[in-house]
Amino acid sequence: MKISQKGLYALQAIMTLARRHDQGAIKIREIAAESDLPEKFLELILLEMKNARIVDSVRGARGGYRLRRDPAEIPLSDIIRLIDGPLAPMGDAEQLRSLIAKDADHRALYEVFLEVRDAAAKILENTTIADIVGGGKGKKSVAGKANAIAKKH
């Protein structure tokens, strides 16, 4: 799994919106400045996230973007999958399972890739935007949470 620069920008923008979740819609210019992101590229990212129903846009003088859901309800995996695709190190989980079934000579290698994918997916699916902006209610720190999830595997 590799997170692109676009994916990183998307996560940073979402974090900014989460920090200001109770303030209503935030202008693109403000999100870009606060997150140190290129404004034109951010427009494209926010439009993609709007089409995926992660953010809403509000028109008018008080317009801008806001999260559609509470930051505690948005796992990191939602953003990464939207922007960068599958979490697997190659292909997707189904493709890896197919290779495991078909390629006996390299089965062990594909099983390792699938385990890496599964471990990363568990961490990203169980870590919300609220967790990484410090708003996780009563949850462990992100690093502690990731370690606990990885140890279960």
VENTA-V112132 format. One line per field, one symbol per residue. phi: phi as a letter, one per 30 degrees, with the letter a starting at -180 (. if undefined). psi: psi as a letter, one per 20 degrees, with the letter a starting at -180 (. if undefined). burial: I if it has 24 or more other ideal C-beta (glycine too) atoms within 12 Angstrom, else O. Layout:
BEGIN
phi = ???
psi = ???
burial = ???
END
This chain:
BEGIN
phi = .bcddddddddddddddddcedcidcdeedddddchcdddddedddddddddicbccbdjdcdkbbddbdedccdeeddddddciedddaibeddddddddccddcedddddedddeddddddddccceeddcicddicdddddddddddddd
psi = ppprhgggggggghgghghkhjjbqpqgggggghilqpgghhggghgghghjkhrqqprahkrbqqqhrqhijoqhhggghggibqiqhpbrgggghghghhnhhjghghhghhggggggggghhjprhhgijjjpojrrqgghggggghhh.
burial = IOOOOIIIIIIIIIIIIIIIIOOOIIIIOIIIOOIOIOOOIIIOIIOIIIOOOIIIIOOOOOOIIIIIOOIOOIIIIIIIIIIIOIIIIOOOIOOIOOIIOOOOOOOOOIOOIIOOIIIIIIIIIIIIIIIIIOIIOOOOOIOOIIOOIOOOO
END
